[in-house]
Amino acid sequence: MRKSRSWAAQSFGFLLIVASLALGGGLMTAASPAAADESDIRLGAPISLTGPFSKSGRYVRDGYEFAVERINARGGILVDGRHHHIVLVYRDDQSEASHATTIVEDMLSRDRVQLLLGPYSTQLAQAVEPIAERYDVPMVEAGAAGSSLFKRGYRHLFGLLTTTDHYFDQLFNVASKEGAPALGKQATEMRVGLAVRDDRFSQDLRDEVLSEIRKHNMRLVIDDRLPPSPTDMSMTLDRVKRLEPDILVISGHEEAALAAIDHIHRQRIQVPMLAVTHCHSANINQVRPESSQGVFCPMQWHPEVPYRDDVFGSAKDYSSRFAKRYGYAPPNQAAQASAAVLIYLKAIQNCGSTDPVKVRKALADIRTETFYGPVDFDDTGRNTVKPMLLMQVIDGRYVMLAPNRGGRTKAVIQPRP
């Protein structure tokens, strides 16, 4: 045991990032000087470091690297009495599906990558998913939530995130039980506006919102697609002024989240319940403390969740250590990336092997809790046990409304004057 600690400390002390211009795309590895050791476990990841997903992509990279550092510092992964170091191999997919597929092909055929970490966004994951299937290599996905990913019959994708068909179920429950009474209405009288980007994630999300509207017998009054530049919301907001929805749902990633709350605030448009995606990574409570007041935010993770594991400790422990390492509080993209690496550790330990076929079987059988949340994959690879959070921005802070609020907080609903 003493020897293992010494080995881990030495490896961690030499941890570094090595960049080369391999394959014309900037192959990067997060590894120790012993990275060429055949016993190392090579995790491959296309990461969006440039392009429209680059902000989230940088969070994902930091989350992966943080997990690799911590696991290697603890001795790596013990298999058959031997410590295996994790080596993270990644390249910039430029937020493009064509680049992501090329990267994954090269990683599996030339870079000796054994296991995959999926790309950010539903459309990129959708493009890469068949390649993992063809090579018989599992892919843990920590950046894509589209429910359509799990309806295509593939067996090698394992998604940690709560899928889009549950993103807004908590919002509509709150709208029915608290929003409607606060507005002097029945739930069936609630009017809903919806504006989403024309991407796979947002379209999957639209399907869920329409389902919730039907479930609660509400009325859809706006069903818009945001333009390619989602900062231009003039047409949608003109309809909001005219049709006065009680609930307005916006999905257009970080850019649209900030644009929506800015325009609505500046134009003094009254929306009793405004909900936007990507609040956490857009940091709306900090960068827009006034205009974000009262905004409802579905979130995958927050440091206040009551989960823990034996590697990172509690969610708060993870958050404080990450912030100390990188100088910023981790959004959910970073946390779920770290959780993906952690799930591979648990699966490899459970099966006692690094063989991709055995690891895939171990992932299919896994039932565990992490600092990020509970994990239990169904036959399609979907994590069925992690609930979606519903947060609301109150005085610059995210306040949890669901699934738990401990009877302490009521949702803030702003009736029209």
N, C-alpha and C positions, 0 to 999 in steps of 0.2 A: 504493500500500500504506500509506503514512504517513497519507494522508487517511482510509482505512478505519479505522485504529487510533484516530484522533482521534474519528471518528464513533461508534465503539463505546464508547469510554470516556465520551463525553458522554451517550450513551443509557443506559448502565449507571448513571451517576451520578444520573440522574433517575428510575431505576426505582421504581415505587410500586404500591400496590394501591388501586384506585378502587372504591368500593361505591356502588351506587345501588339504589333500590327499584323498579327496572324490572320490569314484568310481574308484580308482586305477589310476587316470590320472592327478591329480593336478588341481582340480577345483579352479578357481580364480574368484573373484568378485572385481570390482571397485565400491565402494559404501561408503556411510556414515554409522555411527553407527546405523542409523535407517533403515538399509537395510532390516530388517525383516518386516517392515511396509507393510501391505497388499495393501496399495495404490501405492507402488513403481511399476514402469514399468521395467520389467526385459527383457533386450535385450541379447540374447544368440549368441555367436560367436565362432566357431572353428577357431583358429589362428595358423599359422605355425611358431612356436617359435624355432623349431629344424628341421633338414632336409634341403633339397636343397632350399626351399623357405624361410628359416629363416631370411635372411636379410630383405626381403620385409615384412615378417611377423611381425618383430619388428616395422617397420614403421607403419604397419596397427594397431598394438596394441596401439602405441603412439597416432595415429590419433583418434582412438575410445576414448581413455581415455581423451584426450584433449577436445574433444567435450562434453563428459559427464561432466567433471569438469566445463566447461564454462556454459553449459545449467543449471546445478544444482546451480551454483553460482548466476544465474539470477533468481532463483526461481523455476526451474524445468519446467514442462509442466502444464499449467493451463487447467483443464477439469472440467466443471460444478462447477466453483467457488473454486475448490480445487487444490492445488499444488501437482503434482506427481513428485517424485524424480526418476531419471533414475538409474538403477543398471545394470552394464555391467558384464555379466557372461561369462567367456571364459576358454577354455582349449586348450592345445597344441595338434594339430592334426598331428604333426610330418611330415607334408608335404605329408601325405599318405591319399588316398581316403577312405580306410577302417577305419582308425581312425576317419576321419571327419564324416562319416556316423554314427558310434557308438556314437560319442559325441553328434550329433544333436538328435539322438533318445533318449539318456539319458536326454538331456536338456528339450525336449518337454514332456517326459513321467514322469520325476522324479524331475527335478530342477525348475519347475514352470516358465520356460521361456515362455514369451508371444509372442515375436516377434524375428525374426532371422536376423542376419547379416551374409552374405555369406562368405565362405572361400576364400583364395587366390588361384588363378589359375583356368583355365577353367576346367581341369579334375576333380578337387575337387568339384567345383560348380556343375558340371554335375552329380557327384555321390550323392550329397546332395539334389539336386533339387526335385527328386521324394518324398523325405521324407517330405519336406515342403508342397508339394501338398497333400500328404496323411493325414497330420494333419490339413490341411486347415489353415495354418499359413503363412503369407507373409514373404519373404526373400529379403531384399535389398542387392544387390550384388555390392561391391565396389572393388573387386579384380580380376574380371574375365571379359575378353573382347571378348571371342570367339563367333563369330556369330552363331555357331552351337547350342549354348545354347538356342537360341530363335526360334528354328525350331522344337521343340519337343512337342508343344501343351500344355505346362504347363501354369498355370494361376497365380502362386504365386511368381514367380521370377521377380524382378524389377532391371534391371541393369543400374547403373549410367554411366558407361564408354562408350565412343565411341567404337563401335564394330570393330572387325578385318577387316571387309569388307570396312572400310574407313581409315585404318591405313596409307596407303601409296598413297592414291589418290592425296594428295597435292604434294608428292615427284615426282610423274610421270607428274603432270601438270608443275612443275618447270623444270623437265628434258626435256619436249617437248618444252617449251617456251624459256627457258634460257640455259639449258644444251646442247642441240643439236646445236644451233647457236654458242655457245662458242667453241664447238669442230669442227666446220665447217661441220656439218652434218645436214641432214634432220631427223626429229623425227623418221621416219620409218627405219632409218639406225642405230639407237641406239641398242646396244647389252647389254643384261641384264644377270647378274649372280645372283643365288639365293642359299642360304644354310641355312637350318633351322633344329632345333631339332625335334625329333620324339615325340612331345607332342601335345595335342589337340589344344592349343593356336597357336603354330607355324604352325601346319598343316592348321588351319583355315586361318592363315596369308598367307601361301603359295598359297591357293586358291585365295586370293585377289590379290596377286602380279601377278599371271597368268592371272587373269581377266584384270588387268591394262595393262599388256603387249599386250593382244589381243585388248583392247580398243584403244591403241595408235599405234597399228601395229608395235610394236618393235619386236626384235628377242631374244628369250631365248637361251643362249649358255651354261649355267651351271644350273643344277637343282639337288642340293646335299642335302643329309640328314647328319647333323652333328653327330659325334659319341656320345655315352653316356657321355664321358668326352669331352665337347665341346672346351676344350683348345687345343686339337689336331686337327688342321685344315690343316695339311700338304697336304692331297689329294686335298682338295678344292683349296688351294692356288697354288698348282702346275697347276691346270686347269686355275686359274685366270692369272697366268704368261703366259700360252700358248695361251689362247683364248682372253685375253684382253677385258673383258666387260667394257662398259662405265659406267654402274650402277651395283653395287654389294650390295645386300640386305642380311643382316645376322640377324637371330632371334634365340637366344639361352639363353635368360635372361641375368643377369648381368655378369656371368662368360664368356659367349661367346662374349659379347660386348667388354670387356676388352681384351680378347685374340685376337680378330680380329684386333683391332686397333694396338695392340702391335706388332703382327707378320707382319702386312702389313707395319708398319713403319720401323721395324728393317730390314726387307728384301728389303726395298725400292721398294715395288711393286706399280706401278702407277695405281690407280683407280680414274678416274675423279670424280665420285660420289659414295661415300661409305655411306651406311645408315645402322644403327643398332638400334635394339629395346633396351629398358631398359637403355638408356643413363642416365636418371635423377637419378635413384636409384643406378646405378653403379658409379655415380659421375665422369664421364669420363673427364669432363672439368677441374676438380680439381686434380684428382689423375694421370691423363695422359695428362697434358696440351699441351705437344708437339705432341704426336702421335694422339691426338684427333682433331687437327687443321683441320677444313674443313668438319668434319663428320656431316652428316645429321641425325637428330633425330626426329622421330615422338613422340609427347608427349601428354599425356592426359591433363596436367595442368602445369601452370607455374605462379609464382607470378605476372607476367606482364599482365595477362589476365584482361580484363576490367569489371569483374563481382563483385557483392557485395550482401550482405543480411543484415538483421537487427540483427543478432546474432554475426557474425564474422567480419562484415564490409567488406572492399574490400579484394581482393586476397593478396595484399601487407600487409594489416593489419593482416590477418590470418598468413601470413608467419613470420612477425616480432614477433608476440605474441608467436607463436609456437617455434621459435628459442630461444626466451628468456626463455621459459619454459623447453625446452629439450636440449638446447645447440647445436643444428644443424638446418640448414635450411630444411624445410619439402620438401621431394620429393613428386611426385604425389601420391604415395601409401598412405602417411599419409593424404594428403589433401582429397582424395576421401573417405577415411575411416571416417574422420570427417563429410564430406558431407552426408554420409549415415545416421549417427545419426541425423543430421539436418533434413534430409528428413522425418524421422520418427516423429520428433517434429512437422513439418508442417502438415503432414498427420493426426496426432492425433488431433491437433488443428482444422483442417478443418472438421473432422467428429465429434469432441466433444466426443470421446470415445477411450478406450484402447482395445476394443473388436477386436480380430484379423480379423474377417470377415469385420467389418466396416472399419478397418484400411486398409485392402487390397483394398476395394472399393475406399477409399480416395486416395491411391497411384495411382490407375488406372486413377483417374480423375485429378491428380495434374498437375498444370502448374505453374512453379515458376522459380525464379533465385536464385542461391546461389553464394557464393564467388568462388565456384568450376566451375560454369557454369550453363546454363539453363537446366531445367529438364522438360520433357514431354514424358511420356511413351506411346508407341503404344499398340495395342491389344496383342502383344507378350511379353510385358514387357521391350522392348528395348527403351532406351533414344534416341530419334530421332533428338534432336535439338542442342546437344552439338557438336561443330566441333572439329576435331583433329587438333593439332598444328603441324607445321613443323618448327623445330629449326635447326640452324647450329652453330657449335662451331667455334667461331672466337676469336682468342687471349684470350682463356680461358673463354669466356663468351658465353652463349646461346643467339643467335640472332634470333628473330622471323621472319620467311619468309612467313608464311601463318597460318591462313586465312587473317591476317592483317599485313602489314608492313609499311603502311603509306607513301609509295614511297621513304623511306629513305635508304633501303638496297637492294643490289643485291646479289643473291646467288654467292658464290665463287666456280667456277668450275676450276679444275686444269687439263689442257690439257696434254697429254703425250708429252714428249720431242721428 
